[in-house]
Amino acid sequence: MQYSTKLLSILFKYDDEFWTYFEKYYKEYIAAIKMETENHYGIMKDFDYSEFSKIARGKLAVGKYPIAALGCLSGKVEKIVELEKSHDLFAEAFQLYDDLRDWKEDFNLKHYSWLLTKIIKENNLSEDCQEKELSNALFGGKYDVLVLDKINMLCEEAMLYAGRSNSWIRYIKYFQLKVNRLMFDLYSLRGNKLTSYIYSYMNNRDINELNLETEIKRIIKKSTEFLLKQQVKGYPEMTHWMAFPHSHGYTAEEECLECDVFWKAFALNLIYDINKMGFAFPEEVMNQDIEYLISRKSIYHTYGWSYCYNIPELPPDIDTLSEFIKLSTKFDKDLLKKGVEESINKALRCNKRDDNSFETYILDENDLSDASIKAQRATRNIYGFGASPEVNANFIHALALYDFDKYKDIIEKCIEWIIDQQCEEGFWDSSYYISNYYCGYICSKIFKLLDKNNKSAEKIYKYITRTQNLNGSWGENGGNPLDTSFAISSLVDLRDFYDKNVDEMIKKGLAYLVSTVNEGGYWTGCEFLAFGKGRKDSSVQMMRHRSSTLTTIVCTYGLSKGFLSIIQ
């Protein structure tokens, strides 16, 4: 502490504004240590969560010195408040992680954390109970799940307040990796194997007392305001920080790279559609985003856009291309149209398979450039070859929007292949997307666009109408906002094919979305995408992706589309 104070004294004069922050943080730290030692070391007392929050945030308060220092040195003191908030949320998450990981040690030392106090009091245990009793209560009552839920939600919120600080966001995501590894370790102690992580989304809002129409309009307005704030920052929380280790043959200088191209293109397509529904999103903002995306064409390959644009081993792919094709139908940009046309031609020439489906990665065997050779090797050894139903569906939907007459034969033959991949229950087992409703969401758009009332559309429709949960949601383990939004969109697209009235079903879904939105106008991130090993093992978190910003965009789209459907 003395050494850091000495260094800071070199940077700041005695009357600098920084020292006001310094004093505040130091007082928070001292108060937290005093509160914890006096109230909860060696003594069992009531311990509510608000007190825990003050202690957790205060114990790491000196970690906010760099925030204030950078704000004062740069003259951007207005940035300090949000970064303080981000740091405080992370401090809370870190303390919960520490308390869960070290519960045995804390118990034996009689350091009664909020978690230990909660378990002991709620299970009528004594302070001198046996460690085995406490263990049974901890895991039997699923307090570990409660804490892990809370940690991940705090991390998601911390990233939303992180501004443009990519290094801080990346650090938080690495911390989440440790958290989820602990979760798997704890589950293995029970003899259970966990293949996915389930969040608790419900915010316990009493929607029965609300006017649903008024509330939906209010939430769409608030979520739009939230998204505009994130857009100004560059949507940093939406970025997928993905591992590209040198030990696996990747040659980028950094081993963890930001992947934002696909997600920003995906988001912009939905934001454009939300705007067309009458829920205004400024056009100048959308134009800023499209200019950014055009500039992110692969720097190693002469065609297309890659999931990560600045690494040679990851080639352009038709899923990312599909989002750009759709954007080219919405924005009149010559560079975009030129790049899209070249990429479509390359994909049709290089990716078409004998069964009329398309490979995911766009690879030209005749291209002997260094980047192409690296990409082909990585695809063969890491990603794998093959066609994915949801990726093909997105590509076909994009081609149909782009020029159906020109690509009619290709579109119709590929649709037949996609239909053949559909499970009997009515969903598709996606290769990259975690949701059982995502491919149906895309296919419903295709069937509506092409006015195809076929058996596949009927199977989607029956699957969705059959699988709605009692709380109005869709999805496994009590449902989630992302699956619910996909299902609502599909119902709206397919409803005209059938005589059944699905207004009540849509209303229940909308009510669920209303009940799960946070006060800040956003939905907590749901897991969306999985690469490689991360497809089957959610402990490989750097291979999977979730984002509160992305989930909010999809939910706002579903809320807007469903709402317009029931009032028209």
C-alpha positions in Angstrom: 0.0 0.0 0.0 2.8 2.4 0.9 4.7 1.7 -2.3 1.6 2.2 -4.5 0.8 5.5 -2.7 4.4 6.6 -3.3 4.1 5.9 -7.0 0.7 7.7 -7.2 2.2 10.7 -5.5 4.6 11.0 -8.4 1.7 11.1 -10.8 -0.6 13.4 -8.9 -0.1 16.6 -7.0 -1.4 16.8 -3.5 -4.5 18.9 -4.5 -5.4 16.7 -7.5 -9.0 15.4 -7.8 -7.6 11.9 -7.8 -6.9 12.0 -4.0 -10.7 12.4 -3.4 -11.2 9.0 -5.1 -8.2 7.6 -3.3 -9.6 8.5 0.1 -13.1 7.2 -0.7 -11.8 3.8 -1.8 -9.5 3.5 1.2 -12.3 4.3 3.6 -14.5 1.7 1.8 -11.7 -0.9 2.3 -11.2 -0.2 6.0 -14.9 -0.2 6.7 -15.4 -3.5 4.9 -12.5 -5.2 6.8 -13.8 -3.8 10.1 -17.4 -4.9 9.4 -16.4 -8.4 8.4 -14.0 -9.1 11.3 -16.3 -7.6 14.0 -19.6 -9.1 12.8 -18.7 -12.4 11.3 -15.3 -13.7 12.5 -15.8 -16.2 15.4 -19.4 -15.2 15.9 -22.7 -16.2 14.2 -24.9 -13.1 13.5 -27.6 -12.2 11.0 -25.9 -11.6 7.6 -28.2 -10.1 4.9 -27.1 -9.8 1.3 -26.8 -6.0 1.4 -24.2 -6.2 4.1 -22.3 -8.9 2.2 -22.4 -6.6 -0.9 -20.8 -3.8 1.1 -18.1 -6.0 2.5 -17.3 -7.7 -0.9 -17.1 -4.4 -2.8 -15.1 -2.7 0.0 -12.5 -5.5 0.3 -11.5 -4.9 -3.3 -12.1 -1.2 -3.3 -8.4 -0.3 -3.6 -8.5 -2.1 -6.9 -10.4 0.9 -8.2 -7.3 3.2 -7.9 -6.2 2.5 -11.5 -9.8 3.4 -12.7 -9.7 6.8 -11.0 -6.0 7.4 -12.0 -6.7 6.8 -15.7 -9.9 8.9 -15.6 -8.1 11.8 -14.0 -5.0 11.6 -16.2 -7.0 11.4 -19.4 -9.4 14.1 -18.3 -12.3 11.7 -18.7 -13.6 11.6 -15.1 -17.1 11.0 -16.4 -16.0 7.4 -17.3 -15.1 6.6 -13.7 -18.6 6.0 -12.4 -19.5 3.2 -14.8 -16.2 1.5 -14.4 -16.5 1.7 -10.6 -19.9 0.0 -11.0 -18.3 -2.7 -13.1 -15.5 -3.3 -10.6 -18.0 -3.4 -7.7 -20.1 -6.0 -9.4 -17.0 -8.1 -10.2 -15.8 -7.8 -6.5 -19.2 -9.2 -5.4 -18.9 -12.1 -7.8 -15.3 -12.8 -6.8 -16.2 -12.9 -3.1 -19.0 -15.3 -3.7 -16.6 -17.5 -5.7 -14.0 -17.4 -2.9 -16.6 -18.2 -0.3 -18.0 -21.2 -2.2 -14.5 -22.5 -3.1 -13.2 -22.1 0.5 -16.3 -23.0 2.5 -14.6 -25.8 4.5 -11.6 -23.6 5.5 -13.9 -20.7 6.5 -16.1 -23.1 8.5 -13.1 -24.5 10.4 -11.7 -21.0 11.1 -15.2 -19.8 12.2 -15.2 -17.2 9.5 -18.9 -17.1 8.9 -19.4 -15.9 5.3 -22.8 -14.9 4.0 -23.1 -18.3 2.3 -22.2 -20.3 5.5 -24.6 -18.2 7.6 -27.4 -18.7 5.1 -26.9 -22.5 5.0 -26.6 -22.8 8.8 -29.6 -20.7 9.7 -31.9 -21.9 6.9 -31.2 -25.6 7.9 -31.4 -25.0 11.6 -27.8 -26.2 12.1 -25.6 -25.2 15.0 -22.3 -23.3 14.8 -20.6 -26.5 16.0 -22.3 -28.9 13.6 -20.2 -31.5 11.8 -18.6 -30.7 8.5 -20.5 -33.5 6.9 -23.8 -32.0 8.0 -22.9 -28.7 6.5 -21.7 -30.4 3.3 -25.1 -32.2 3.0 -27.0 -29.0 3.4 -24.8 -27.1 1.0 -25.1 -29.6 -1.9 -28.5 -31.1 -1.0 -30.0 -27.6 -0.9 -28.3 -26.6 -4.1 -26.7 -23.6 -2.5 -23.8 -24.1 -4.8 -26.1 -23.7 -7.8 -27.6 -20.5 -6.3 -24.2 -19.0 -5.8 -22.9 -20.0 -9.2 -26.0 -18.5 -10.8 -25.4 -15.2 -8.9 -21.7 -15.1 -9.8 -22.4 -15.5 -13.5 -25.2 -12.9 -13.5 -22.9 -10.4 -11.7 -20.2 -11.0 -14.3 -22.6 -10.4 -17.1 -23.7 -7.1 -15.6 -20.1 -6.1 -14.8 -19.3 -6.5 -18.5 -22.2 -4.2 -19.5 -20.6 -1.4 -17.4 -17.1 -2.0 -18.7 -17.3 0.5 -21.5 -14.7 0.0 -24.2 -12.3 -1.8 -21.8 -11.7 -5.0 -23.8 -8.9 -6.1 -21.6 -11.2 -5.9 -18.5 -14.0 -7.7 -20.3 -11.6 -10.4 -21.3 -10.4 -10.8 -17.7 -14.0 -11.2 -16.5 -14.6 -13.9 -19.2 -11.5 -15.7 -18.0 -12.8 -15.5 -14.4 -16.1 -17.0 -15.6 -14.0 -19.9 -17.0 -12.7 -20.6 -13.5 -16.2 -20.3 -12.0 -17.6 -22.8 -14.4 -14.7 -25.1 -13.9 -15.5 -25.0 -10.1 -19.1 -25.8 -11.0 -18.1 -28.9 -12.9 -15.9 -30.0 -10.0 -18.7 -29.6 -7.5 -21.1 -31.5 -9.7 -18.6 -34.4 -10.0 -18.5 -34.7 -6.2 -22.1 -35.7 -6.4 -21.3 -38.2 -9.1 -23.1 -36.1 -11.7 -21.9 -35.1 -15.1 -23.1 -31.7 -16.3 -23.3 -31.0 -20.0 -24.7 -27.5 -19.9 -25.1 -24.6 -17.6 -28.6 -23.4 -16.7 -29.3 -19.8 -15.6 -32.1 -18.7 -13.4 -33.8 -15.9 -15.3 -37.0 -15.1 -13.5 -37.0 -11.7 -11.8 -40.2 -12.4 -10.0 -42.2 -9.6 -11.4 -45.9 -9.8 -10.9 -47.1 -9.5 -14.4 -50.8 -10.1 -13.5 -50.9 -6.6 -12.1 -49.5 -5.0 -15.3 -51.2 -4.0 -18.5 -49.3 -6.2 -20.9 -49.6 -3.9 -23.9 -48.4 -0.9 -22.0 -45.6 -2.9 -20.4 -44.4 -4.3 -23.7 -44.1 -0.8 -25.2 -42.3 0.4 -22.2 -39.8 -2.5 -22.3 -39.1 -2.1 -26.0 -38.4 1.6 -25.5 -36.1 0.8 -22.5 -34.3 -2.0 -24.2 -33.7 0.2 -27.3 -32.2 2.8 -25.0 -30.0 0.1 -23.5 -28.9 -1.1 -26.9 -28.1 2.5 -28.0 -25.8 2.9 -25.0 -24.0 -0.4 -25.9 -23.7 0.7 -29.5 -21.9 3.9 -28.6 -19.4 1.8 -26.7 -19.0 -0.6 -29.7 -21.0 -3.5 -28.3 -17.9 -4.7 -26.3 -19.9 -7.2 -24.2 -21.2 -8.9 -27.3 -17.7 -9.8 -28.4 -16.8 -13.5 -28.2 -13.2 -13.7 -26.8 -12.1 -17.0 -28.3 -8.9 -19.1 -27.6 -6.5 -19.7 -30.5 -3.6 -21.4 -28.7 -0.2 -21.7 -30.4 0.0 -25.3 -29.2 -2.9 -26.1 -31.6 -1.0 -24.6 -34.5 -2.5 -21.1 -34.5 -0.1 -18.4 -35.6 -1.7 -15.1 -34.4 0.5 -13.1 -32.0 -2.2 -13.2 -29.3 -3.8 -16.5 -28.2 -7.1 -15.0 -27.3 -8.8 -12.9 -30.0 -11.9 -10.9 -30.2 -14.6 -12.2 -32.6 -17.3 -9.6 -33.2 -17.9 -9.6 -37.0 -20.6 -12.3 -37.1 -22.4 -11.0 -34.0 -22.5 -7.4 -35.1 -23.8 -8.4 -38.5 -26.4 -10.7 -36.9 -27.4 -7.9 -34.5 -27.6 -5.3 -37.2 -30.0 -7.4 -39.2 -32.4 -7.8 -36.3 -32.1 -4.1 -35.3 -32.9 -3.1 -38.9 -36.0 -5.4 -38.7 -37.0 -3.9 -35.3 -36.8 -0.5 -36.9 -39.0 -1.6 -39.8 -41.6 -2.8 -37.3 -42.0 0.8 -36.1 -39.8 0.7 -33.0 -37.3 3.4 -34.0 -33.6 2.8 -34.0 -31.7 5.8 -35.5 -30.6 5.2 -39.0 -27.3 7.1 -38.5 -26.5 4.5 -35.8 -27.2 1.6 -38.2 -25.1 3.3 -40.9 -22.1 3.5 -38.4 -22.4 -0.2 -37.8 -22.6 -1.2 -41.5 -19.4 0.9 -42.3 -17.6 -0.9 -39.5 -18.7 -4.3 -40.7 -17.6 -3.6 -44.3 -14.2 -2.7 -43.0 -13.9 -6.1 -41.3 -13.5 -8.2 -44.4 -11.0 -11.0 -43.9 -7.5 -9.5 -44.1 -5.9 -12.9 -44.9 -8.3 -14.2 -47.5 -9.3 -12.4 -50.7 -13.1 -13.2 -50.3 -15.7 -13.1 -47.6 -15.9 -12.4 -43.9 -14.6 -14.7 -41.2 -15.8 -15.2 -37.7 -12.4 -13.8 -36.6 -11.1 -11.6 -39.3 -7.5 -11.3 -38.2 -6.3 -14.9 -38.1 -5.4 -16.9 -41.2 -6.4 -20.3 -39.8 -10.1 -19.4 -39.6 -11.4 -19.1 -43.1 -14.5 -17.2 -44.2 -17.7 -19.2 -43.7 -21.2 -19.2 -45.2 -23.0 -18.4 -41.9 -21.2 -15.1 -41.5 -21.6 -14.5 -45.3 -25.3 -15.1 -44.9 -25.6 -12.2 -42.5 -23.7 -9.9 -44.9 -25.9 -11.1 -47.8 -29.0 -10.0 -45.8 -27.4 -6.7 -44.9 -26.7 -6.1 -48.6 -30.4 -6.2 -49.3 -31.0 -3.5 -46.6 -28.1 -1.1 -47.1 -27.1 0.4 -50.4 -23.3 0.1 -50.1 -21.3 -0.6 -53.2 -18.4 -2.2 -51.4 -20.7 -4.4 -49.5 -22.6 -5.6 -52.6 -19.3 -6.2 -54.5 -17.9 -8.3 -51.6 -21.1 -10.2 -51.2 -21.4 -11.1 -54.9 -17.8 -12.3 -55.0 -18.3 -14.4 -51.9 -21.5 -16.0 -53.1 -19.8 -17.0 -56.3 -16.9 -18.5 -54.4 -19.2 -20.4 -52.0 -21.3 -21.8 -54.8 -18.2 -23.0 -56.6 -16.2 -24.4 -53.6 -18.8 -25.4 -51.0 -21.5 -27.3 -52.8 -21.7 -30.9 -51.9 -23.1 -33.8 -53.9 -26.2 -34.0 -51.6 -27.1 -30.3 -52.5 -26.0 -29.0 -49.0 -23.0 -26.6 -48.4 -19.9 -26.9 -46.4 -19.6 -24.4 -43.6 -16.1 -23.1 -44.3 -15.3 -21.5 -47.7 -12.1 -23.1 -48.9 -10.6 -23.0 -52.4 -8.4 -26.1 -52.9 -6.8 -24.3 -55.9 -5.7 -21.4 -53.6 -2.1 -22.2 -52.6 -1.5 -19.1 -50.6 0.0 -19.4 -47.1 -3.3 -18.4 -45.4 -5.3 -20.8 -47.5 -3.0 -23.7 -46.6 -3.2 -22.8 -42.9 -7.0 -22.6 -43.1 -7.4 -25.9 -44.9 -5.1 -27.6 -42.3 -7.0 -26.1 -39.3 -10.4 -27.1 -40.9 -9.1 -30.7 -41.4 -7.6 -31.0 -37.9 -9.7 -28.8 -35.7 -13.1 -27.6 -37.0 -14.0 -30.5 -39.3 -15.7 -30.7 -42.6 -19.4 -31.2 -43.1 -22.7 -29.5 -43.6 -24.8 -28.0 -40.8 -28.6 -27.7 -41.1 -28.9 -24.4 -39.3 -26.0 -22.9 -41.3 -27.4 -24.1 -44.6 -30.9 -22.7 -43.6 -29.4 -19.3 -42.9 -27.5 -19.4 -46.3 -30.6 -20.4 -48.2 -32.7 -17.7 -46.4 -30.1 -15.1 -47.4 -30.0 -16.2 -51.0 -33.8 -16.2 -51.2 -33.9 -12.6 -50.0 -31.0 -11.6 -52.3 -32.2 -13.0 -55.6 -34.6 -16.0 -55.4 -35.2 -16.2 -59.2 -31.4 -16.4 -59.9 -30.8 -19.1 -57.2 -34.2 -20.9 -57.3 -32.9 -24.3 -58.2 -30.1 -24.2 -55.6 -32.5 -23.0 -52.9 -35.1 -25.6 -53.5 -32.7 -28.5 -53.6 -31.0 -27.4 -50.5 -34.3 -27.0 -48.7 -35.0 -30.6 -49.4 -31.7 -31.5 -47.8 -32.5 -29.3 -44.7 -35.9 -31.0 -44.3 -34.3 -34.4 -44.4 -32.2 -33.4 -41.4 -35.2 -32.5 -39.3 -35.8 -34.7 -36.2 -39.2 -36.5 -36.0 -40.1 -34.4 -33.0 -39.9 -31.3 -35.2 -36.6 -29.6 -34.3 -33.1 -29.8 -35.8 -30.0 -31.0 -33.9 -27.8 -28.0 -34.7 -24.1 -28.3 -35.2 -23.1 -24.9 -33.8 -26.2 -23.4 -32.1 -27.2 -24.6 -28.7 -30.9 -23.9 -29.0 -33.4 -26.5 -30.3 -35.5 -23.7 -31.7 -32.9 -21.8 -33.7 -33.0 -23.8 -36.9 -36.8 -23.8 -36.8 -36.7 -20.0 -36.4 -34.7 -19.7 -39.6 -36.7 -22.3 -41.5 -40.0 -20.6 -40.5 -38.7 -17.4 -42.1 -37.9 -19.4 -45.3 -41.3 -21.1 -45.4 -43.1 -17.8 -44.9 -41.0 -16.0 -47.5 -41.6 -18.7 -50.1 -45.1 -19.5 -49.0 -44.3 -23.1 -48.4 -46.9 -24.9 -46.2 -45.2 -28.3 -46.1 -44.8 -31.2 -43.7 -41.7 -29.6 -42.3 -43.4 -26.4 -41.4 -46.2 -28.4 -39.8 -43.7 -30.3 -37.7 -42.1 -27.1 -36.5 -45.5 -25.7 -35.7 -46.6 -28.7 -33.7 -43.2 -29.0 -31.9 -43.5 -25.4 -30.7 -47.2 -25.6 -29.7 -46.5 -28.8 -27.9 -43.4 -27.7 -25.9 -44.4 -24.4 -24.3 -43.7 -24.5 -20.5 -46.3 -23.6 -17.9 -44.6 -20.3 -17.2 -45.1 -19.3 -20.8 -41.5 -19.9 -21.9 -39.9 -22.3 -24.3 -36.7 -24.3 -23.7 -35.4 -27.0 -21.4 -35.1 -26.8 -17.6 -37.9 -24.2 -17.2 -37.2 -22.3 -20.4 -35.2 -19.2 -21.2 -35.7 -15.9 -23.0 -33.7 -16.8 -26.1 -35.6 -20.0 -27.0 -38.8 -18.2 -26.1 -38.1 -15.4 -28.6 -37.2 -17.9 -31.4 -40.4 -19.8 -30.7 -42.6 -16.7 -30.8 -41.0 -15.6 -34.1 -41.7 -19.0 -35.6 -45.3 -19.0 -34.4 -45.9 -15.6 -36.0 -44.3 -16.7 -39.3 -46.3 -20.0 -39.5 -49.6 -19.0 -38.0 -51.2 -18.1 -41.3 -50.7 -21.6 -42.6 -53.1 -23.0 -39.9 -56.6 -22.2 -38.7 -55.7 -22.5 -35.0 -55.6 -19.3 -32.9 -52.2 -19.0 -31.2 -52.8 -15.5 -29.7 -53.0 -16.9 -26.1 -49.8 -18.9 -26.6 -48.0 -15.9 -27.9 -49.3 -13.7 -25.1 -48.0 -16.2 -22.5 -44.6 -16.1 -24.2 -44.6 -12.3 -24.3 -45.6 -12.2 -20.6 -42.6 -14.5 -19.8 -40.3 -12.1 -21.6 -41.7 -9.2 -19.7 -41.2 -11.1 -16.4 -37.5 -11.8 -17.2 -36.2 -8.5 -18.3 -33.9 -6.7 -15.9 -34.6 -3.2 -14.6 -31.9 -1.8 -16.9 -33.9 -2.9 -19.9 -31.8 -6.0 -20.8 -32.1 -9.7 -20.6 -29.3 -11.8 -19.0 -27.2 -13.6 -21.6 -28.2 -17.1 -22.7 -25.7 -19.5 -24.2 -26.1 -19.3 -28.0 -23.2 -20.8 -29.9 -20.7 -23.6 -29.4 -17.5 -24.4 -31.4 -15.6 -27.7 -31.5 -15.4 -29.4 -28.2 -17.6 -26.7 -26.7 -20.5 -28.2 -28.6 -20.7 -31.1 -26.2 -19.0 -29.8 -23.1 -20.0 -26.5 -21.6 -16.9 -26.5 -19.4 -15.0 -25.3 -22.5 -16.4 -21.8 -22.1 -14.0 -20.1 -24.4 -15.5 -22.3 -27.2 -19.0 -21.2 -26.3 -20.6 -17.8 -26.4 -23.3 -16.0 -24.6 -24.1 -12.2 -24.3 -26.6 -10.1 -22.5 -26.5 -7.6 -25.4 -27.1 -10.2 -28.0 -29.9 -11.9 -26.0 -31.5 -8.5 -25.5 -31.5 -7.8 -29.3 -33.2 -11.2 -30.0 -35.7 -10.7 -27.2 -36.5 -7.2 -28.3 -37.1 -8.6 -31.8 -39.3 -11.4 -30.5 -41.2 -9.1 -28.2 -41.8 -6.6 -31.1 -42.8 -9.2 -33.6 -45.1 -11.1 -31.2 -46.7 -7.9 -30.0 -47.6 -6.7 -33.5 -48.9 -10.1 -34.3 -51.6 -10.1 -31.6 -52.7 -6.5 -32.0 -53.1 -6.5 -35.8 
